[in-house]
């Protein structure tokens, strides 16, 4: 479980990364819309794991590889934004967030389940 400090830092990094991808790093995403769905920070605030979602969903792995290759650039842009709030800018790790795909898969599985109606209960009283 994350501490309040970790949660606050994670939310700030999530907000700042979102702005970086919208304004400063558009050339990295080839016109795809990038959403930072979550940021998890280690207890020492040294590593931030960012989970990304892409729209349209074509070439997700290619986009992720491009972003990972340019982590130094993104970290520098993040440092410019959080230099007054954090003493050390965390190292960034990027992952694809597949939560939406997993939820859709589970919905599909549950929609295929056929639940028979309950048999009518006898109205006999057992004494």
C-alpha positions as CSV (number, residue, x, y, z in Angstrom):
1,X,0.0,0.0,0.0
2,X,1.3,3.4,-1.0
3,X,1.8,6.1,1.6
4,X,0.1,9.5,1.2
5,X,3.4,11.0,0.0
6,X,3.8,8.4,-2.7
7,X,0.2,8.9,-3.8
8,X,0.7,12.7,-4.0
9,X,3.9,12.5,-5.9
10,X,2.3,9.9,-8.2
11,X,-0.6,12.1,-9.0
12,X,1.7,15.1,-9.6
13,X,3.9,13.1,-12.0
14,X,0.8,11.7,-13.7
15,X,-0.5,15.3,-14.3
16,X,2.8,16.6,-15.5
17,X,3.5,13.6,-17.8
18,X,0.0,14.1,-19.3
19,X,0.9,17.7,-20.1
20,X,4.3,16.7,-21.5
21,X,2.8,14.2,-23.9
22,X,0.3,16.8,-25.0
23,X,2.6,19.7,-25.6
24,X,6.3,18.7,-25.6
25,X,6.4,15.1,-26.8
26,X,3.9,15.0,-29.6
27,X,6.6,14.0,-32.0
28,X,7.2,10.8,-30.0
29,X,3.6,9.5,-30.3
30,X,3.1,9.9,-34.1
31,X,-0.3,11.6,-33.6
32,X,-1.6,9.0,-31.1
33,X,-3.5,10.2,-28.1
34,X,-1.6,9.1,-24.9
35,X,-3.3,8.8,-21.6
36,X,-1.4,8.2,-18.4
37,X,-3.8,6.0,-16.5
38,X,-1.7,5.6,-13.3
39,X,1.7,6.3,-11.8
40,X,3.1,4.2,-9.0
41,X,6.1,5.5,-7.1
42,X,8.5,3.4,-5.0
43,X,8.7,4.2,-1.3
44,X,12.0,6.0,-1.7
45,X,10.5,8.1,-4.6
46,X,13.4,7.0,-6.8
47,X,11.4,5.2,-9.5
48,X,8.0,6.1,-11.0
49,X,6.2,3.5,-13.0
50,X,3.8,5.1,-15.5
51,X,1.0,3.1,-17.2
52,X,0.0,4.3,-20.6
53,X,-3.0,3.9,-22.8
54,X,-3.0,4.7,-26.5
55,X,-5.7,5.8,-28.9
56,X,-5.9,4.6,-31.6
57,X,-4.6,1.3,-30.5
58,X,-2.5,0.6,-33.5
59,X,1.2,-0.1,-33.0
60,X,1.1,0.1,-29.1
61,X,4.3,-1.7,-28.7
62,X,6.1,0.5,-31.2
63,X,4.9,3.6,-29.5
64,X,5.9,2.2,-26.1
65,X,9.4,1.4,-27.5
66,X,9.7,4.9,-28.9
67,X,8.8,6.4,-25.6
68,X,11.2,4.2,-23.7
69,X,14.0,5.2,-26.0
70,X,13.3,8.8,-25.2
71,X,12.9,8.4,-21.5
72,X,15.8,10.8,-20.9
73,X,14.1,13.6,-22.8
74,X,10.8,13.0,-21.0
75,X,12.6,12.9,-17.6
76,X,14.3,16.2,-18.4
77,X,11.0,17.8,-19.3
78,X,9.5,16.4,-16.0
79,X,12.5,17.8,-14.1
80,X,11.7,21.3,-15.5
81,X,8.2,21.0,-14.1
82,X,8.8,19.5,-10.6
83,X,12.2,21.0,-9.7
84,X,10.6,23.0,-6.9
85,X,8.5,20.2,-5.5
86,X,10.9,17.2,-5.6
87,X,14.5,17.0,-4.5
88,X,15.3,14.1,-6.8
89,X,13.4,13.5,-10.1
90,X,12.5,9.8,-10.2
91,X,13.6,7.5,-12.9
92,X,10.7,6.7,-15.3
93,X,9.6,3.3,-16.4
94,X,6.8,3.0,-18.9
95,X,4.3,0.2,-19.3
96,X,1.2,-0.4,-21.4
97,X,-2.0,-0.4,-19.4
98,X,-4.1,-3.2,-20.6
99,X,-6.9,-2.8,-18.0
100,X,-9.5,-1.8,-20.5
101,X,-8.7,-4.8,-22.7
102,X,-8.8,-7.1,-19.7
103,X,-12.2,-5.7,-18.6
104,X,-13.6,-6.1,-22.1
105,X,-12.4,-9.7,-22.2
106,X,-14.0,-10.4,-18.8
107,X,-17.3,-8.8,-20.0
108,X,-17.2,-11.1,-23.0
109,X,-16.6,-14.1,-20.9
110,X,-19.4,-13.2,-18.5
111,X,-21.8,-12.5,-21.3
112,X,-21.4,-16.0,-22.6
113,X,-22.4,-17.5,-19.3
114,X,-26.0,-18.8,-19.3
115,X,-27.6,-18.9,-15.9
116,X,-30.7,-21.0,-15.7
117,X,-33.6,-19.6,-13.7
118,X,-34.1,-20.8,-10.2
119,X,-36.6,-23.6,-9.8
120,X,-39.9,-22.5,-8.2
121,X,-39.9,-23.1,-4.5
122,X,-42.5,-25.4,-3.0
123,X,-45.0,-23.6,-0.8
124,X,-45.0,-26.4,1.7
125,X,-44.2,-25.4,5.3
126,X,-41.8,-27.8,6.9
127,X,-42.7,-28.2,10.6
